[in-house]
Amino acid sequence: MTWRSLFPAAALAAVIAVTYWYRLDQYLTVDAIRDNRAALLAYVEENRALAVVAFMVVYAAAVAVSLPGAVVLTLAGGLLFGAVLGTALSVAAATIGAAAVFLIARSAFGDVLRLKAGAFVARMADGFQKNAFSYLLFLRLVPVFPFWVVNLVPAFLGMKFVPFVFATGIGIIPGTAVYSAFGAGLGHVFEAGGQANIKDVFSPPLVAGLIGLGLLSLLPVVLKRWRGSHSG
């Protein structure tokens, strides 16, 4: 083991320790956004550049340590920065966090993380062996498996880093845009005294559309198999 191979895992361990020592996860709720909305908006107004950096760091760290609050952060991004910029920041930060996990899975602690992924590796092996990029794009568009699992398994199955980053960044755009747009309208909901429910974000037609995009991403795999069956 070298310091270069140990550093990613050590950095992740430090982030996890700080997160749970200070119970930072308790702030990743819709209620926390509502209660601190005025202060957050004021800070963004006065320190926009620093707020952008801080948001991306917190978001990437949340993804890296697999906190369940990434959706809430996406809503917050829409509320604080607007739907368009919020989407861009959330996509970039989530991709950075996912890339960090991917690299850590390739580090000296990969075997430990592989045990955590467990049976998911075997269940996803066939898809990644046939067309890693298309399959990962599908999994990002249609969250069949937990996000943290999809960050780890491609590293174990030999997917290259650059295709992983591109498939992740592209695949999470639609869902992130929806959550960011919903977050951008939370101010009006809070001012009216209403309650925001994350379950209200996705309507059946919207879910069907995302599934359709996911199936479309698998088209290269289907065509490859069709050509193989007809070439013989």
N, C-alpha and C positions, 0 to 999 in steps of 0.2 A: 504493500500500500504506500502511496506517495501523498504528499500534501495536496497535490493537484487533484487526485482522485477522491481525497477525503473532504476537501473544502465544500463542494455542493451539499453533501449530506450534513456537514457540520453547520453550515449556514441555515439549512432547513430546520435542523434541531433547535437552533437558537431562536428562530422565528416561532416555532411551536411552543417553546418554553415561555417566551414573552407573552404570547397570545393567551395561554391558559393561566399563567401566573397572575396576569392583570385582568383576566376574565373579559378580554376584548370581544369575545364572541357574543356577549350579551347585548352589545350595541348594534349587532347586525339584524335588526328587526324593523318592521314597518312602523311600529310604535315609536322606536327610537328616532326614526327619521321625522316623524310627526312632531315629537316633543322638542327636537333640536333644529327644526327646519329654519326658523328665523336666524339663529346663530350661524348655521352653516351657510345660508344664502348671503349673510352679511360678510362672512369671511371670504367667500368666493368673490364677492364684489370688490373687496379691498385688496385681496391677494390672489388674483386670478391665476397667474402663472404657478405660484407655489401650491395653490389648491389643486391644479391639474396634476402636478407631480405627486402630491400627497395622495390624491385619489388613486392614481395608477399604482403607486407603491403598495397601498393598502389592499387594493383589488388583487394585484399579482400575488401578494403574500397570502391572501385568503384562498386563492386557487391552489397555491403551492402546498399549503397545509391541509387542503381538502375541507375547509370550513363550509358549512351548509348555507352561508350567507351571501354567496356570489350573486344570487338573484336579487336580493335586497340591495346590494351595492349597485347593480345595474339600474334598478329603480331610482336609487339616489343619484346616479350619474345623469339620468334624464331630468330629474327634478332640478339639479344644481347647474347643469351645463346645457340643457336643452336636448331634444331628441337626437339631432344629427351629431353634435359634438359628443354627447353622452354615449351614443352608439360607438363612435370611433374610439373613444378612450376605453370603453369597456372591452371592446374587441381586442384592442392592442394589449391591454393589461391581462386579460384572460389568456391570450396567446402566449405572453411572456411567462405567466405562471405555469401554464401547461408545458412549455418548453423547458422550464426549470425542473419540473418533475421528470420529464423525459430524460434529461441529462443525468439527473440523480439516479434514475433507474439503470443507467449505463455505468454508474460509478461503482466504487468498492462495496456499496451497500445494496447493490441490485438484487442480490439473493434474498435479502431480508424483505425487500419490497415485493419480490416475486411470490413469497409465501403469503403476503397480504392479499395479492391479487387472486391467489388460489385457483379455483376451477375456471375463472374467467379466461385464463390464458388458453386452455384447451378449447373452450367454447368459441373463441374468436379466431383461433389459428387458421382455420380454413379460409375465412374471408380475407385475412391479411396476406395469405400465401397466393391467392388468386389475383388480387389487384389491391395492394395496400392503400394507395391514394384514394381510389373510389370508395373502398369500404370504410375508411376513416371519415371521408366526407359524409357518407351516409350516416355514420354513428354520431357525427356532430349535428347533422340536421335533424335526425330522429334519435333522441336520447334513450336508446334501448337499454344501454348499460350506464351506470353512474359515471359522471364526468371524470372523477379521479382514476377510475379503472381504465378508461380510454386514454388517459395520459400515460399510464404505465405499460399496458400490454403491448402497444406497438414497439416499444423499446426492446421488450423481451423477444419479440418475434422478428427482429432484424430490420424494421423499417428505418430508412435513412432520415436524418434530422430535418433537412430542408423540406422534403415532401410533407413530413409531419407538421411542420410549422405552417406551410401554405394550406394544407387541408384543414387544419384547425382554424386558422384565421378566416378562411372562406366559409367554412361550414357553420360557424357560430354567428355569422352576420344576421341571418333572418330572425332567429329567436331573440338575439340581443336587441335588434332594432325594435321588435315588438315590445319588449320589456322597457326599453328606454322611452318609447313613445308613451307608454302607460305611466311611467314615472314622471314624464314632463307634465302630465295632467294632474298629478297628485296634489299640487298646490290648491287647485280649485276644489278638489274633494275635501281636503282638510279644512279649508276656509268655510265650506258649507256644513262642516260638522259630520261629514260622512266617514265611513270606514272603508279602508282599502283592503281588498282581499286578493292575494296573488292568484287564487284560482280563477278569478274573473278575467285574467289577462287573455287567456286563450279560448276563443270560441270554437265550436266544432268545425266550421268552415276553415278557420285559420289552421287548426290542427291538421285537417285534411290536406290543406295546401302544403304544409311543411312535410307531411308524409310523402306527398307527390314529388316534392323536390328531392327528398331522400331517395325515392325509387329511381328518379331520373339520374341521380349520381351513380347508380349501379348499372346504368346502361352499358358502359364499356365492358363490364364483366359479362353481361348477358351477350353482347355482340361477340366477344372473344370466344365464349363457350359455343355460340351458334356456328361461328366460322370453323371452330375445331371439329364440331360434329358433322359438318358438311364437307370438310376437306378430305375426310377419310372415305 
